[in-house]
Amino acid sequence: MRYPIAITIISALLFVGNLGLADKDRPQLLTRTFDNNYIVKYLGMNFYAGYNAYQTHKESATRASASSSDMDGVLKFLKNNRSVANPEYFGKAAGKNVFIFHLESFQQFLINYKVNGKEVTPNINKFYADQNTLSFDNFYNQVGQGKTSDAETMLENSLFGLPSGSVMTSYGTSNTFQAMPAILNQLGYSTAAFHGDVGSFWNRDNTYKSWGYNYFFSEDYYKNKTNYSVGYGLKDKIFLKQSIKYIEKLPQPFYAKVITVTNHYPYELDKQNQHIEKTKTGDNTVDGYVQTAKYLDETFGQFVDYLKKSGLYDNSMIVVYGDHYGISNNHKKAISQLLNLDTVTSYDLAQFQKVPFMIHLNGLKGGINHTYGGEIDVMPTLLDLLGIENKDTIQLGNDLLSPSRNQTVAFRNGDFVSPGFSKIGSKVYNNKGEDVTEDLTKTQKEEVKKQTERTDEVLSLSDKIVTGDLLRFYTPENFKKVNRSYFSYKYRDGMKLLNDSQSKKTSVLQKNGGKSTQSMFVTDAPELK
C-alpha cells in the first residue's frame, strides 16, 4: 500500500515541478492557453488529454444549454445602444485596401517619449501627427488574460475576451463568428494575416478560418536562421522584408493584418539592434522596453517607406494600434519614474492602459481626436469608414467617429473610464484623477451607477455570445455563415491560391507589369547584410 501512495506523491510533485518550470518559461500556461502544443511540451500528452477533455466537456455543456431566445437580450441592447455613423466620414475609405499594423505591447506614453533627449519612436510620432492621420489619445486596451488574442477578438469581432482564458483558443475552432475579414471577403476583398511565429499560437491557424481569412502567412512561409528570431518569432525587420513577396501578390482591394512580435516581454534584443539607451528605473523588466520599442518604430518607418514607393500608401487605409500594455501594473515604482510622478494611483494606472490608435487615409482630415474609446470600437469604426452598412451585425462597440456614441470604456475586470468619471475597484475618480467616491452628488451617483450597470451588461452579453455560441442562431442580412473548409493555410495550398489569383491582374505585382517590388523595402537589419 505504501508504494502506490509514494508513487502518487512523487508523480504529484513532478507535475507541480513541471508546472512551475512551465510557468517560469510560459507564464499562465493553463489559464491563458495560448498554444496547446506548449501544454503537451511542458506537462505531457496524458495531462493534456485529460485537461482537453475537461475543457471540451465544460464548453459543450454551456453551448448545449443555449437557445435562440438568448439572442433577445443582445438584440435589445444593440437596439438601445448602437450609435449612428458620422456622415462626414462614412464611406471615406470605400474601395481602399486596409492595413492593420499591430504594434506589439505598445503603450500610448511612448508617443513623443524621449530618453536622454532622443525620441524613442520618431517614425510613429510623425505618422501620429500627419495631417491625414486621425489619432485617438483616449483609446484604451481592454484585454484580459487573453492579451493579444483578446485584442484581435475585439478588433475584428467587436466582442470582448473572456474573464479567463482566450476566445481564440477555447472557441475559435468551433464557434460561429461574423468577423470583419469575413464581411469584407464576402464583399470582394482578399483577406490575409501575417505573423512570424507558429500558426498554432493563440490557435490562429484554426480561428482565422472561422473569421474568414483567405490567407494566413505564418512561420512556414518564412525563411529562418538562428539569429533571425527573438522571443516569440521572427524579428520585425526580417519578418516585414520577407512579407513583401506575399503582400505584392494580394488581389486588390485587400485587408491585411500585420502582427509584429519583437516588442514583446521580456524586451530582450541583441546588441547590434539596440539603437537607444535603456531607461534607468532599476527595474530590469522595464528598462529594456524602450529598446525593443525603438526597433519596432524603425521597422514601422521602413514599412511606411515601402508603402509609399509601391503606391500602396495612397491607395490604402492604414490602421495602427497597440494591442495591450507592455509594462504591467506590478511595476509601480518604475512606472512612476517613467511618468515623472512621485507615486502612481489606481487612476494613473488606469490611464496607463492607453494604447495608440491611428487611422491614416489620403484626403482624410486628420488631427487628435479626444473621444474615449477602446478596441471594442474598432470594427464598427472601420466598417463605417469603408462605407459598409452594418446596422444588423452583432457588434458591442460603437463607431469612434459617431457624434452620438457612449464614451464609457469597459475594462474586462468590470472597471471603466469615461470623460466624466472613472470607476477603479471600489473608488470613483473625476477626470482630474481625484478620488471623489465620498463626494458625489445624488445625480452623479446615479450617473456612475448607470455606467457600472452598462459595463456589467455589455461584458455579460459578450460572454453569453461566446460561451453559448449564440451567433449560430443569428445571421445578418447579406452575410453568409463562414464555411471553414474553404480555407487552408498549408504552404502549398496558400501559394497555389496566391499564384492563381494573379490572373485577376489587380495585385501590386501585376499593376507593376510583373516586376517585383521587394527591392523597395529597404532595411538596415544587420542579419541580412
PLY file of the C-alpha trace (Angstrom):
ply
format ascii 1.0
element vertex 529
property float x
property float y
property float z
element edge 528
property int vertex1
property int vertex2
end_header
0.00 0.00 0.00
2.88 2.34 0.79
4.37 2.05 -2.70
1.29 3.22 -4.68
0.92 6.16 -2.29
4.59 7.01 -2.68
4.34 6.82 -6.46
1.26 9.06 -6.40
3.04 11.62 -4.22
6.14 11.56 -6.42
4.00 11.96 -9.56
2.18 14.89 -8.00
5.46 16.52 -7.01
6.86 16.01 -10.52
3.72 17.56 -12.02
3.93 20.56 -9.70
7.61 20.90 -10.56
6.90 20.76 -14.29
4.08 23.26 -13.89
6.44 25.58 -12.04
9.06 25.32 -14.78
6.38 25.82 -17.41
5.05 28.91 -15.64
8.54 30.35 -15.48
9.07 29.86 -19.21
5.46 30.40 -20.36
3.53 32.30 -17.63
-0.14 31.40 -17.08
0.15 28.41 -19.42
-3.15 26.85 -18.32
-5.20 29.96 -17.62
-4.29 31.69 -20.88
-3.87 28.51 -23.00
-2.15 30.39 -25.83
-0.97 27.19 -27.53
-1.97 23.62 -26.71
1.35 22.43 -28.10
3.07 24.06 -25.12
0.81 22.21 -22.67
1.89 18.94 -24.28
5.53 20.04 -24.27
5.67 21.02 -20.61
3.05 18.84 -18.93
2.85 15.77 -21.15
0.33 14.20 -23.50
-1.57 12.36 -20.76
-2.19 15.56 -18.81
-3.19 17.41 -21.97
-5.65 14.67 -22.96
-7.39 14.91 -19.58
-7.27 18.71 -19.49
-8.63 18.97 -23.03
-11.45 16.51 -22.30
-12.48 18.54 -19.24
-12.39 21.86 -21.11
-14.31 20.42 -24.06
-17.00 18.97 -21.80
-17.40 22.25 -19.93
-17.66 24.30 -23.13
-20.01 21.82 -24.83
-22.38 21.82 -21.86
-22.71 25.61 -21.93
-23.23 25.58 -25.68
-25.87 22.84 -25.47
-27.91 24.78 -22.90
-28.07 27.90 -25.10
-31.02 28.66 -27.38
-32.03 31.22 -29.99
-34.05 33.14 -27.39
-30.77 34.03 -25.67
-30.18 36.44 -28.54
-33.16 38.55 -27.48
-31.22 40.38 -24.78
-28.34 41.01 -27.17
-30.59 42.46 -29.86
-32.42 44.63 -27.32
-29.12 46.02 -26.04
-27.94 46.81 -29.57
-31.23 48.48 -30.45
-30.82 50.82 -27.49
-27.07 51.37 -27.71
-25.93 51.31 -31.33
-24.77 54.73 -32.50
-25.30 56.11 -35.99
-22.43 56.65 -38.41
-20.96 60.09 -38.86
-21.97 61.25 -42.39
-18.77 63.32 -42.59
-16.68 60.13 -42.51
-18.97 57.37 -43.76
-17.54 55.82 -46.94
-14.36 57.94 -46.96
-12.27 54.78 -47.44
-14.66 52.94 -49.77
-12.82 50.55 -52.07
-9.43 51.15 -50.44
-7.06 48.47 -49.23
-6.89 48.11 -45.45
-3.70 47.54 -43.48
-3.96 46.70 -39.78
-0.48 47.24 -38.32
-0.24 45.61 -34.91
2.21 47.32 -32.54
3.01 44.59 -30.04
2.82 45.66 -26.36
2.98 49.32 -27.40
1.60 51.93 -24.99
0.44 55.50 -25.61
3.04 57.04 -23.29
5.72 56.12 -25.84
4.35 58.70 -28.29
6.85 61.60 -28.24
8.69 59.97 -25.32
12.41 60.68 -25.10
15.36 59.01 -23.42
18.28 61.36 -22.83
16.80 63.77 -25.37
16.38 61.12 -28.09
12.94 60.18 -29.42
12.12 56.53 -28.88
9.59 56.37 -31.74
10.23 59.17 -34.28
8.52 57.34 -37.18
5.35 56.56 -35.26
5.37 60.12 -33.86
5.47 61.51 -37.40
2.67 59.23 -38.53
0.63 60.12 -35.42
0.88 63.84 -36.23
0.35 63.53 -40.01
-2.34 65.82 -41.42
-4.12 62.79 -42.91
-4.00 60.68 -39.74
-6.81 60.55 -37.21
-5.13 59.82 -33.87
-7.04 58.97 -30.71
-5.40 59.99 -27.44
-8.02 58.48 -25.11
-8.00 54.98 -26.58
-7.62 52.10 -24.11
-6.64 48.48 -24.36
-9.43 46.34 -22.89
-7.74 42.95 -22.78
-7.95 40.29 -20.09
-5.88 37.14 -19.74
-6.05 36.56 -23.50
-3.98 39.70 -24.09
-3.06 39.78 -27.83
-5.80 37.28 -28.67
-8.33 39.44 -26.79
-7.19 42.48 -28.77
-7.64 40.62 -32.06
-11.05 39.33 -30.98
-12.24 42.84 -30.12
-10.74 44.47 -33.20
-12.23 42.05 -35.68
-15.43 40.91 -33.97
-16.36 43.72 -31.57
-16.68 41.08 -28.84
-14.75 41.10 -25.57
-12.29 38.50 -24.42
-13.28 36.14 -21.62
-12.94 36.62 -17.84
-10.27 33.90 -18.02
-8.58 32.14 -20.90
-8.89 33.13 -24.55
-11.78 33.21 -27.01
-9.42 32.19 -29.79
-8.01 29.11 -28.08
-11.23 27.93 -26.43
-13.84 28.83 -29.06
-12.00 29.88 -32.21
-12.29 26.48 -33.86
-15.89 25.63 -33.04
-17.86 28.88 -32.79
-19.75 30.85 -35.42
-18.33 34.35 -35.98
-19.26 37.38 -38.08
-15.77 38.83 -38.20
-14.55 41.79 -40.20
-12.36 39.66 -42.52
-15.40 37.52 -43.42
-17.61 40.57 -44.03
-15.00 42.13 -46.30
-14.20 38.83 -48.01
-17.85 38.44 -48.97
-17.73 41.94 -50.46
-14.81 41.10 -52.74
-11.79 41.81 -50.54
-8.83 39.45 -50.27
-8.11 38.89 -46.58
-4.70 37.99 -45.16
-2.88 37.84 -41.84
0.91 37.91 -41.40
2.73 36.60 -38.33
6.29 35.36 -38.00
5.58 32.68 -35.40
3.95 29.24 -35.43
0.40 29.22 -36.75
-0.88 27.38 -33.68
-0.03 30.22 -31.28
-3.32 31.53 -29.88
-4.92 28.90 -32.14
-4.69 31.33 -35.04
-4.46 28.58 -37.65
-7.99 27.49 -36.73
-9.55 30.75 -35.56
-8.62 32.64 -38.72
-10.61 30.15 -40.78
-13.66 30.86 -38.61
-13.04 34.58 -39.11
-12.90 34.32 -42.90
-9.22 34.85 -43.70
-8.22 33.66 -47.18
-4.55 33.60 -46.26
-2.52 33.16 -43.10
1.20 33.63 -43.65
2.82 32.18 -40.54
6.20 30.63 -39.73
6.03 28.05 -42.55
6.11 30.83 -45.14
9.30 32.45 -43.85
12.98 31.60 -44.05
14.50 31.38 -40.60
18.02 31.23 -39.21
19.31 31.15 -35.65
19.86 34.91 -35.48
16.63 35.79 -37.33
14.35 35.21 -34.32
13.93 36.57 -30.83
11.30 35.70 -28.21
8.03 34.95 -29.97
9.09 34.79 -33.62
10.98 36.46 -36.43
12.47 39.87 -35.71
10.18 42.51 -37.15
12.52 43.87 -39.82
13.27 40.42 -41.19
9.61 39.46 -40.97
8.43 42.52 -42.91
11.19 42.19 -45.51
10.07 38.64 -46.27
6.36 39.55 -46.19
6.60 41.85 -49.22
6.65 38.95 -51.70
3.22 37.96 -50.40
1.76 41.44 -49.96
2.58 42.40 -53.54
0.62 39.40 -54.83
-2.58 40.02 -52.88
-5.50 40.83 -55.20
-6.79 44.34 -54.53
-8.73 45.51 -52.68
-7.35 43.59 -49.73
-7.48 43.56 -45.94
-4.09 42.71 -44.45
-3.22 42.36 -40.77
0.49 42.55 -39.94
1.39 41.30 -36.44
4.80 42.30 -35.08
6.42 40.48 -32.14
9.84 41.92 -31.26
8.48 44.45 -28.76
7.32 41.64 -26.50
8.11 40.80 -22.90
10.84 40.29 -21.68
12.04 43.05 -24.10
15.37 41.48 -24.98
17.32 42.47 -28.08
20.82 41.65 -29.29
23.31 44.48 -29.02
23.65 45.08 -32.77
19.96 46.04 -32.89
19.97 48.32 -29.84
19.80 51.91 -31.06
18.84 53.76 -27.90
19.92 53.60 -24.27
17.84 51.77 -21.72
15.85 53.74 -19.18
17.33 53.75 -15.69
14.50 52.88 -13.35
16.47 49.96 -11.94
13.71 47.55 -12.99
15.24 45.05 -15.41
11.87 44.14 -16.91
11.07 47.76 -17.68
14.37 49.29 -18.75
14.77 47.32 -21.99
11.27 48.24 -23.14
12.34 51.39 -24.97
15.00 49.46 -26.92
12.55 46.97 -28.41
10.02 49.79 -28.95
12.72 51.70 -30.85
13.35 48.64 -33.02
9.62 48.33 -33.72
9.48 52.01 -34.66
12.36 51.60 -37.11
10.54 48.65 -38.68
7.36 50.69 -39.00
9.25 53.52 -40.68
10.76 51.11 -43.20
7.35 49.61 -43.91
5.77 53.03 -44.49
8.62 53.89 -46.88
7.82 50.72 -48.82
4.12 51.58 -48.96
4.95 54.98 -50.41
7.35 53.60 -53.04
4.95 50.84 -54.11
1.91 53.11 -54.37
0.05 51.34 -51.57
0.30 54.33 -49.24
-2.03 56.38 -51.45
-4.45 53.53 -52.07
-4.88 52.17 -48.55
-6.43 52.94 -45.20
-3.60 52.29 -42.76
-4.72 51.43 -39.24
-2.08 51.32 -36.49
-2.76 50.22 -32.92
-1.11 48.97 -29.75
-2.66 45.70 -28.62
-2.09 45.87 -24.86
0.16 47.21 -22.13
3.86 46.47 -22.26
4.57 47.30 -18.62
2.17 45.76 -16.14
0.82 47.47 -13.04
3.14 45.30 -10.95
5.95 47.75 -11.74
4.52 50.81 -9.98
7.85 52.24 -8.87
9.28 52.09 -12.38
6.07 53.46 -13.89
6.17 56.48 -11.59
9.73 57.19 -12.74
8.83 56.83 -16.42
5.90 59.22 -15.99
7.81 61.65 -13.76
5.42 61.15 -10.85
6.22 60.79 -7.17
3.73 57.94 -6.83
1.04 56.40 -9.01
-2.60 55.99 -8.02
-5.12 53.47 -9.30
-6.38 56.22 -11.60
-2.88 56.77 -13.00
-2.56 53.05 -13.67
-5.90 53.03 -15.49
-4.69 55.89 -17.69
-1.50 53.90 -18.26
-3.68 51.38 -20.14
-3.93 53.77 -23.08
-2.56 52.47 -26.36
-2.21 54.28 -29.69
-4.93 54.06 -32.30
-4.41 55.79 -35.64
-6.23 55.78 -38.97
-4.41 57.19 -41.99
-6.01 57.82 -45.36
-5.05 60.22 -48.12
-7.52 63.08 -48.13
-8.77 62.33 -44.63
-8.92 65.34 -42.33
-6.59 64.26 -39.56
-5.85 65.53 -36.09
-6.05 64.42 -32.48
-9.46 63.06 -31.51
-10.15 63.15 -27.77
-13.16 60.82 -27.68
-12.94 57.98 -25.16
-12.96 54.51 -26.70
-11.25 51.17 -26.92
-10.52 48.12 -29.00
-14.15 47.00 -28.92
-14.97 50.09 -31.06
-12.54 49.49 -33.93
-14.64 47.21 -36.13
-17.71 49.49 -36.38
-15.40 52.48 -36.94
-13.59 50.86 -39.86
-16.73 49.43 -41.47
-18.34 52.88 -41.43
-15.24 54.44 -42.99
-15.35 51.76 -45.69
-18.97 52.65 -46.37
-20.32 49.25 -45.36
-23.81 49.25 -43.89
-23.72 47.11 -40.75
-26.82 48.06 -38.82
-27.87 44.46 -38.17
-24.49 42.97 -37.29
-23.68 41.94 -33.72
-21.09 44.45 -32.55
-20.84 45.57 -28.94
-18.67 48.57 -29.74
-19.59 51.83 -31.47
-18.05 53.95 -34.20
-15.42 56.20 -32.59
-16.39 58.96 -35.01
-20.11 58.87 -34.23
-21.35 62.05 -32.53
-23.92 60.07 -30.52
-21.67 57.34 -29.09
-21.46 56.38 -25.43
-17.94 57.11 -24.16
-17.87 54.68 -21.24
-14.90 52.36 -21.79
-15.36 48.98 -20.11
-12.39 47.04 -18.79
-12.51 43.27 -18.62
-12.44 43.31 -14.80
-15.59 45.48 -14.60
-13.84 48.81 -14.07
-14.48 51.64 -16.51
-13.16 55.03 -17.57
-15.08 57.89 -19.17
-14.74 61.65 -19.77
-16.63 62.41 -16.55
-15.98 59.69 -14.02
-13.90 56.55 -13.81
-14.57 53.61 -11.51
-11.46 51.70 -10.49
-12.11 48.98 -7.96
-14.32 50.44 -5.23
-13.26 54.03 -5.88
-14.64 56.69 -8.21
-12.36 59.33 -9.73
-13.13 62.54 -11.61
-11.28 63.43 -14.81
-8.58 65.19 -12.79
-7.71 61.94 -11.09
-9.17 62.97 -7.74
-10.89 60.37 -5.55
-14.47 61.63 -5.29
-16.07 58.43 -4.00
-17.46 60.14 -0.91
-18.20 63.48 -2.57
-20.61 62.52 -5.34
-23.96 64.26 -5.55
-27.13 62.21 -5.86
-27.20 62.89 -9.61
-23.56 61.91 -10.01
-24.08 58.69 -8.05
-26.91 57.81 -10.40
-24.69 58.52 -13.40
-21.93 56.26 -12.06
-24.49 53.57 -11.27
-25.76 53.63 -14.87
-22.21 53.41 -16.21
-21.47 50.48 -13.90
-24.63 48.68 -14.98
-23.85 49.28 -18.65
-20.32 47.95 -18.19
-21.57 44.83 -16.42
-24.25 44.27 -19.06
-22.00 44.57 -22.09
-19.41 42.22 -20.59
-22.09 39.71 -19.62
-23.70 39.80 -23.07
-20.35 39.28 -24.74
-19.64 36.25 -22.54
-23.05 34.78 -23.36
-22.49 35.27 -27.10
-19.15 33.49 -26.95
-19.75 30.68 -24.45
-23.20 29.90 -25.85
-22.09 30.28 -29.48
-25.15 32.46 -29.97
-24.20 33.75 -33.42
-25.13 30.33 -34.84
-28.73 31.42 -34.20
-28.44 34.77 -35.96
-27.22 35.67 -39.44
-27.28 39.32 -40.60
-28.82 40.22 -43.92
-26.43 39.79 -46.88
-23.98 37.76 -44.80
-23.27 34.06 -45.28
-22.07 31.87 -42.46
-18.38 31.15 -42.86
-17.51 27.69 -44.14
-14.14 26.88 -42.56
-13.48 24.08 -45.05
-12.96 26.69 -47.77
-9.66 27.73 -46.20
-6.29 26.03 -45.93
-3.15 27.70 -44.63
-0.71 24.97 -45.62
2.17 26.45 -47.56
1.42 24.54 -50.75
-2.27 25.47 -50.73
-1.64 29.09 -49.80
0.92 29.62 -52.54
-1.29 27.99 -55.15
-4.19 30.26 -54.21
-1.93 33.31 -54.26
-0.31 32.45 -57.59
-3.63 31.55 -59.22
-5.04 34.90 -58.10
-2.57 36.74 -60.34
-4.92 36.10 -63.25
-7.14 38.84 -61.80
-4.41 41.38 -62.69
-5.25 43.52 -59.65
-2.26 42.87 -57.37
0.59 45.35 -56.90
2.85 42.91 -58.72
0.56 42.76 -61.75
-0.06 46.51 -61.71
3.73 46.90 -61.79
3.98 44.91 -65.01
5.03 41.73 -63.24
8.12 43.40 -61.76
8.59 42.67 -58.07
8.54 45.48 -55.51
10.61 43.54 -52.96
13.65 45.76 -53.50
11.52 48.76 -52.48
11.57 47.54 -48.88
14.91 48.77 -47.61
16.02 47.66 -44.17
19.12 48.10 -42.06
18.68 44.68 -40.40
22.30 43.61 -39.72
21.33 39.93 -40.02
20.59 40.43 -43.74
23.90 42.08 -44.64
0 1
1 2
2 3
3 4
4 5
5 6
6 7
7 8
8 9
9 10
10 11
11 12
12 13
13 14
14 15
15 16
16 17
17 18
18 19
19 20
20 21
21 22
22 23
23 24
24 25
25 26
26 27
27 28
28 29
29 30
30 31
31 32
32 33
33 34
34 35
35 36
36 37
37 38
38 39
39 40
40 41
41 42
42 43
43 44
44 45
45 46
46 47
47 48
48 49
49 50
50 51
51 52
52 53
53 54
54 55
55 56
56 57
57 58
58 59
59 60
60 61
61 62
62 63
63 64
64 65
65 66
66 67
67 68
68 69
69 70
70 71
71 72
72 73
73 74
74 75
75 76
76 77
77 78
78 79
79 80
80 81
81 82
82 83
83 84
84 85
85 86
86 87
87 88
88 89
89 90
90 91
91 92
92 93
93 94
94 95
95 96
96 97
97 98
98 99
99 100
100 101
101 102
102 103
103 104
104 105
105 106
106 107
107 108
108 109
109 110
110 111
111 112
112 113
113 114
114 115
115 116
116 117
117 118
118 119
119 120
120 121
121 122
122 123
123 124
124 125
125 126
126 127
127 128
128 129
129 130
130 131
131 132
132 133
133 134
134 135
135 136
136 137
137 138
138 139
139 140
140 141
141 142
142 143
143 144
144 145
145 146
146 147
147 148
148 149
149 150
150 151
151 152
152 153
153 154
154 155
155 156
156 157
157 158
158 159
159 160
160 161
161 162
162 163
163 164
164 165
165 166
166 167
167 168
168 169
169 170
170 171
171 172
172 173
173 174
174 175
175 176
176 177
177 178
178 179
179 180
180 181
181 182
182 183
183 184
184 185
185 186
186 187
187 188
188 189
189 190
190 191
191 192
192 193
193 194
194 195
195 196
196 197
197 198
198 199
199 200
200 201
201 202
202 203
203 204
204 205
205 206
206 207
207 208
208 209
209 210
210 211
211 212
212 213
213 214
214 215
215 216
216 217
217 218
218 219
219 220
220 221
221 222
222 223
223 224
224 225
225 226
226 227
227 228
228 229
229 230
230 231
231 232
232 233
233 234
234 235
235 236
236 237
237 238
238 239
239 240
240 241
241 242
242 243
243 244
244 245
245 246
246 247
247 248
248 249
249 250
250 251
251 252
252 253
253 254
254 255
255 256
256 257
257 258
258 259
259 260
260 261
261 262
262 263
263 264
264 265
265 266
266 267
267 268
268 269
269 270
270 271
271 272
272 273
273 274
274 275
275 276
276 277
277 278
278 279
279 280
280 281
281 282
282 283
283 284
284 285
285 286
286 287
287 288
288 289
289 290
290 291
291 292
292 293
293 294
294 295
295 296
296 297
297 298
298 299
299 300
300 301
301 302
302 303
303 304
304 305
305 306
306 307
307 308
308 309
309 310
310 311
311 312
312 313
313 314
314 315
315 316
316 317
317 318
318 319
319 320
320 321
321 322
322 323
323 324
324 325
325 326
326 327
327 328
328 329
329 330
330 331
331 332
332 333
333 334
334 335
335 336
336 337
337 338
338 339
339 340
340 341
341 342
342 343
343 344
344 345
345 346
346 347
347 348
348 349
349 350
350 351
351 352
352 353
353 354
354 355
355 356
356 357
357 358
358 359
359 360
360 361
361 362
362 363
363 364
364 365
365 366
366 367
367 368
368 369
369 370
370 371
371 372
372 373
373 374
374 375
375 376
376 377
377 378
378 379
379 380
380 381
381 382
382 383
383 384
384 385
385 386
386 387
387 388
388 389
389 390
390 391
391 392
392 393
393 394
394 395
395 396
396 397
397 398
398 399
399 400
400 401
401 402
402 403
403 404
404 405
405 406
406 407
407 408
408 409
409 410
410 411
411 412
412 413
413 414
414 415
415 416
416 417
417 418
418 419
419 420
420 421
421 422
422 423
423 424
424 425
425 426
426 427
427 428
428 429
429 430
430 431
431 432
432 433
433 434
434 435
435 436
436 437
437 438
438 439
439 440
440 441
441 442
442 443
443 444
444 445
445 446
446 447
447 448
448 449
449 450
450 451
451 452
452 453
453 454
454 455
455 456
456 457
457 458
458 459
459 460
460 461
461 462
462 463
463 464
464 465
465 466
466 467
467 468
468 469
469 470
470 471
471 472
472 473
473 474
474 475
475 476
476 477
477 478
478 479
479 480
480 481
481 482
482 483
483 484
484 485
485 486
486 487
487 488
488 489
489 490
490 491
491 492
492 493
493 494
494 495
495 496
496 497
497 498
498 499
499 500
500 501
501 502
502 503
503 504
504 505
505 506
506 507
507 508
508 509
509 510
510 511
511 512
512 513
513 514
514 515
515 516
516 517
517 518
518 519
519 520
520 521
521 522
522 523
523 524
524 525
525 526
526 527
527 528
